[in-house]
Amino acid sequence: MPFLDYYKILGLSKSASEDDIKKAYRKLARKYHPDLNPNNVDAEKRFKEINEANEVLGNPDNRRKYDAYGEHWQHADEFEKSKHQGPYKGHYQSDSKGYSEEDFSAFFRNMFTGSHSRTGGRQVKFRGQDLNAELQLNLKDVYTSHKRTLTLNNKNIRITIPAGVENGQVIKIKGHGGKGINGGPNGDLYIQFSIINHSKFKRDKENLYTTVDLDLYTALLGGEITMETFTGRVKLNIKPQTQNGTKVKLKGKGFPKYKKEAQFGDLIITYHIKLPTNLSSREKELIEQLQALRS
């Protein structure tokens, strides 16, 4: 049977540090774990080889032994000689004819068990994978805190969406990611918000901006108008002779501040004066009279 190069299996060189071995093993074991690769024979085979490689290279004593005799493991005479010499005496098990197991994995189980096995036969625990999801909401949806149910992997997750979350913002739901392996902790769920704005307001963090049309006569003489906001209708007092482009601020009428209870930004309004069209003859006459007075 062909010799298995444990360093090659883990993608490492013989000069790899213990930390390099640990990182490579965890990465590959998660990638090829049977729970994450159901009915995948090749992945199952790779997973077994990766675990064997870690049992040898991850333990300093086993690694020294592998470095010394690795290329001769398929020769029974070499194994028998090692069985009766050195600090490993008494830890090998074989029949009277020497080491003659059917395959390399069987040899591994005999040669590297007992007091020299770092894991002692226990399964290694793995943290579950982190999951990522995108949640699309309207701007009005995030004006107030509310609960929503998400369905991920046929599982319903009830979450609270805080008022004031921003477009592109990511929040973490701890423990709602992939299931841990061999009793390891679950991963986390990361939700990125995609905020769609169908309103007449432009949002900049906690401030809102909008444009309100004024007719010429209200702009000239002043008056009162109403407009819709996220919390209902509000009245606006227009000062006489309001100029086009005038800005006014409604303090505290903007967007809620993220995770700051009862705190809001401001609503900034820009007035846009609309000139009358389709003037009648009488209207033109009056405007001409006004023009004469002004000149």
C-alpha positions as CSV (number, residue, x, y, z in Angstrom):
1,M,0.0,0.0,0.0
2,P,1.4,3.5,-0.8
3,F,3.0,5.5,1.9
4,L,1.0,8.5,3.1
5,D,2.9,11.7,3.7
6,Y,1.2,13.4,6.6
7,Y,2.9,16.7,6.0
8,K,1.6,16.7,2.4
9,I,-1.9,15.8,3.7
10,L,-1.9,18.9,5.9
11,G,-0.2,21.0,3.2
12,L,2.8,21.6,5.3
13,S,6.6,21.3,5.2
14,K,8.7,19.3,7.7
15,S,9.7,22.7,9.3
16,A,6.1,23.5,10.2
17,S,5.6,24.7,13.8
18,E,3.1,23.2,16.2
19,D,0.9,26.2,15.6
20,D,1.1,25.7,11.9
21,I,0.0,22.1,12.3
22,K,-2.9,23.0,14.6
23,K,-4.2,25.7,12.2
24,A,-3.9,23.5,9.1
25,Y,-5.7,20.6,10.9
26,R,-8.6,22.7,12.1
27,K,-9.1,24.3,8.7
28,L,-9.0,21.0,6.8
29,A,-11.0,19.0,9.3
30,R,-13.8,21.5,9.2
31,K,-13.7,21.5,5.4
32,Y,-13.9,17.8,5.0
33,H,-16.0,16.8,8.0
34,P,-18.7,14.2,7.1
35,D,-21.4,16.3,8.7
36,L,-20.6,19.1,6.2
37,N,-20.1,16.7,3.3
38,P,-22.9,14.1,3.5
39,N,-22.6,11.1,1.2
40,N,-19.3,12.3,-0.1
41,V,-16.9,9.3,0.0
42,D,-13.8,11.3,-1.0
43,A,-14.4,13.9,1.7
44,E,-14.8,11.1,4.3
45,K,-11.5,9.5,3.2
46,R,-9.7,12.9,3.4
47,F,-11.2,13.5,6.8
48,K,-9.8,10.2,8.1
49,E,-6.3,11.0,6.6
50,I,-6.4,14.5,8.1
51,N,-7.2,13.1,11.6
52,E,-4.5,10.5,11.3
53,A,-2.0,13.2,10.2
54,N,-2.9,15.3,13.2
55,E,-2.6,12.5,15.7
56,V,1.0,12.0,14.5
57,L,2.3,15.5,13.7
58,G,0.2,17.2,16.4
59,N,2.0,15.3,19.2
60,P,5.8,16.0,19.6
61,D,6.7,12.4,20.5
62,N,4.6,10.9,17.7
63,R,6.0,13.5,15.2
64,R,9.7,12.6,16.1
65,K,8.8,8.9,15.6
66,Y,7.2,9.6,12.3
67,D,10.1,11.7,11.1
68,A,12.5,8.8,12.0
69,Y,10.6,5.8,10.5
70,G,7.9,7.2,8.3
71,E,9.1,6.0,5.0
72,H,9.5,2.4,6.4
73,W,6.1,1.9,8.0
74,Q,5.1,-0.5,5.3
75,H,7.9,-2.9,6.2
76,A,7.0,-5.3,9.0
77,D,10.6,-5.9,10.0
78,E,11.2,-2.2,10.8
79,F,8.0,-2.0,12.9
80,E,9.0,-5.1,14.9
81,K,12.4,-3.6,15.5
82,S,10.9,-0.3,16.7
83,K,8.5,-2.3,19.0
84,H,11.3,-3.5,21.2
85,Q,13.4,-0.4,21.3
86,G,13.4,3.2,22.6
87,P,10.9,5.1,24.8
88,Y,7.9,3.6,22.9
89,K,8.5,0.0,24.1
90,G,5.3,-1.6,25.2
91,H,3.0,0.7,23.3
92,Y,2.8,-1.3,20.1
93,Q,0.4,-4.2,19.5
94,S,0.9,-6.9,16.9
95,D,0.7,-10.6,16.4
96,S,3.6,-13.1,16.6
97,K,4.5,-12.6,13.0
98,G,5.2,-8.9,13.5
99,Y,3.2,-5.9,12.2
100,S,0.9,-7.2,9.5
101,E,-2.3,-5.1,9.6
102,E,-4.3,-4.9,6.4
103,D,-4.0,-1.2,5.8
104,F,-2.1,1.9,7.0
105,S,-5.0,3.1,9.1
106,A,-4.9,-0.1,11.2
107,F,-1.2,0.4,11.7
108,F,-1.9,3.9,12.8
109,R,-4.4,2.8,15.4
110,N,-1.9,0.3,16.9
111,M,1.2,2.5,16.7
112,F,-0.2,5.8,18.0
113,T,-2.6,4.9,20.8
114,G,-2.2,4.8,24.5
115,S,-0.2,7.4,26.5
116,H,1.3,9.0,23.4
117,S,-2.0,10.0,21.9
118,R,-2.7,13.6,22.7
119,T,-6.5,13.4,22.3
120,G,-6.8,10.1,24.1
121,G,-9.3,8.9,21.6
122,R,-11.7,11.8,22.2
123,Q,-13.3,13.5,19.3
124,V,-12.2,17.0,18.7
125,K,-14.9,19.6,19.1
126,F,-15.4,22.2,16.4
127,R,-17.3,25.5,16.6
128,G,-20.1,25.7,14.0
129,Q,-19.7,27.8,10.9
130,D,-20.8,31.4,11.0
131,L,-23.7,32.1,8.7
132,N,-24.4,35.3,6.8
133,A,-27.8,36.6,5.7
134,E,-29.2,39.7,4.1
135,L,-32.4,41.2,5.3
136,Q,-34.2,43.8,3.0
137,L,-36.3,46.4,4.7
138,N,-38.1,49.6,3.9
139,L,-36.9,52.8,5.5
140,K,-40.2,53.1,7.4
141,D,-39.6,49.5,8.8
142,V,-36.6,50.6,10.7
143,Y,-38.1,53.8,12.1
144,T,-39.3,51.8,15.1
145,S,-37.9,48.7,16.9
146,H,-39.8,45.6,16.0
147,K,-39.6,41.8,15.9
148,R,-39.3,39.7,12.8
149,T,-39.1,36.0,12.1
150,L,-36.3,34.8,9.8
151,T,-36.3,31.3,8.3
152,L,-32.8,29.8,7.8
153,N,-32.1,26.2,7.0
154,N,-35.8,25.4,7.8
155,K,-35.4,26.9,11.2
156,N,-37.4,30.0,12.4
157,I,-35.4,32.6,14.3
158,R,-37.1,35.4,16.1
159,I,-35.0,38.6,16.2
160,T,-35.5,42.1,17.3
161,I,-34.6,44.8,14.8
162,P,-33.5,48.0,16.6
163,A,-34.8,51.3,15.4
164,G,-32.2,53.3,13.5
165,V,-30.2,50.5,11.8
166,E,-28.5,51.8,8.7
167,N,-28.2,50.5,5.1
168,G,-25.3,48.0,5.0
169,Q,-25.1,47.7,8.8
170,V,-24.3,44.2,10.1
171,I,-25.5,42.8,13.4
172,K,-24.5,39.5,15.1
173,I,-27.0,37.0,16.5
174,K,-24.9,34.9,18.8
175,G,-25.3,31.1,18.7
176,H,-27.7,31.1,15.7
177,G,-25.1,30.0,13.1
178,G,-24.1,26.5,12.1
179,K,-24.4,23.7,14.6
180,G,-21.3,22.8,16.5
181,I,-19.6,19.5,15.7
182,N,-18.9,16.9,18.3
183,G,-20.5,19.0,21.0
184,G,-18.7,22.2,20.0
185,P,-20.4,25.6,20.3
186,N,-22.7,26.9,17.5
187,G,-21.5,29.6,15.2
188,D,-23.0,33.0,15.0
189,L,-25.4,34.6,12.5
190,Y,-24.5,37.8,10.8
191,I,-27.3,39.8,9.3
192,Q,-26.6,42.6,6.9
193,F,-29.4,45.1,6.4
194,S,-30.4,46.4,2.9
195,I,-32.6,49.5,3.5
196,I,-34.8,50.5,0.5
197,N,-36.1,54.0,0.6
198,H,-39.4,54.6,-1.2
199,S,-40.2,57.7,0.9
200,K,-39.8,61.4,0.0
201,F,-37.1,61.7,2.7
202,K,-33.4,61.4,2.2
203,R,-31.6,59.9,5.2
204,D,-28.2,60.9,6.5
205,K,-27.6,58.9,9.7
206,E,-30.2,60.2,12.1
207,N,-31.2,63.3,10.1
208,L,-33.9,63.4,7.4
209,Y,-34.0,65.8,4.5
210,T,-36.9,66.6,2.2
211,T,-38.2,69.3,-0.2
212,V,-41.6,71.0,0.3
213,D,-43.3,72.9,-2.5
214,L,-44.8,76.3,-1.8
215,D,-47.1,78.2,-4.1
216,L,-46.1,81.8,-4.9
217,Y,-48.8,83.4,-2.9
218,T,-48.1,81.5,0.3
219,A,-44.4,82.3,-0.1
220,L,-45.2,86.0,-0.5
221,L,-47.9,86.4,2.1
222,G,-47.0,83.6,4.5
223,G,-49.5,81.1,5.9
224,E,-49.7,77.5,7.1
225,I,-49.3,74.2,5.3
226,T,-49.3,70.5,6.5
227,M,-46.9,67.7,5.5
228,E,-46.6,64.0,6.2
229,T,-43.8,62.6,8.4
230,F,-43.1,59.1,9.7
231,T,-45.1,59.9,12.8
232,G,-48.1,61.6,11.1
233,R,-49.0,65.1,9.8
234,V,-47.3,68.2,11.1
235,K,-48.2,71.9,10.5
236,L,-45.6,74.3,9.1
237,N,-45.8,78.0,9.6
238,I,-44.6,79.8,6.5
239,K,-43.1,83.3,7.1
240,P,-44.1,86.1,4.6
241,Q,-41.7,86.6,1.8
242,T,-40.1,83.2,2.1
243,Q,-37.4,82.8,-0.5
244,N,-36.9,79.8,-2.8
245,G,-34.4,77.4,-1.3
246,T,-35.0,78.5,2.3
247,K,-34.2,75.8,4.8
248,V,-36.0,75.2,8.1
249,K,-35.2,72.6,10.8
250,L,-37.7,70.6,12.8
251,K,-35.7,69.5,15.8
252,G,-36.3,65.9,17.0
253,K,-38.4,65.1,13.9
254,G,-35.7,63.1,12.2
255,F,-34.8,59.5,12.4
256,P,-34.2,57.6,15.7
257,K,-30.7,57.2,16.9
258,Y,-29.5,53.6,16.8
259,K,-29.9,52.0,20.3
260,K,-30.5,55.4,21.9
261,E,-33.9,55.3,23.5
262,A,-36.2,58.2,22.6
263,Q,-33.4,60.2,20.8
264,F,-34.0,61.5,17.3
265,G,-32.2,63.5,14.7
266,D,-33.7,66.5,12.9
267,L,-35.9,67.0,9.9
268,I,-34.4,69.6,7.5
269,I,-36.9,71.0,5.0
270,T,-36.0,73.0,1.9
271,Y,-38.8,75.1,0.4
272,H,-39.3,75.1,-3.3
273,I,-41.4,77.9,-4.7
274,K,-43.6,76.9,-7.6
275,L,-44.6,79.6,-10.0
276,P,-48.1,79.7,-11.4
277,T,-48.7,78.6,-14.9
278,N,-51.6,79.0,-17.4
279,L,-52.3,82.5,-16.3
280,S,-55.6,84.1,-17.2
281,S,-55.8,87.5,-18.8
282,R,-56.9,89.0,-15.5
283,E,-54.0,87.4,-13.6
284,K,-51.6,88.8,-16.1
285,E,-53.1,92.2,-15.8
286,L,-52.8,92.1,-12.0
287,I,-49.2,90.9,-12.1
288,E,-48.4,93.7,-14.6
289,Q,-49.9,96.2,-12.1
290,L,-47.8,94.7,-9.3
291,Q,-44.7,94.9,-11.5
292,A,-45.5,98.6,-12.1
293,L,-45.8,99.2,-8.4
294,R,-42.5,97.5,-7.7
295,S,-40.7,99.5,-10.3
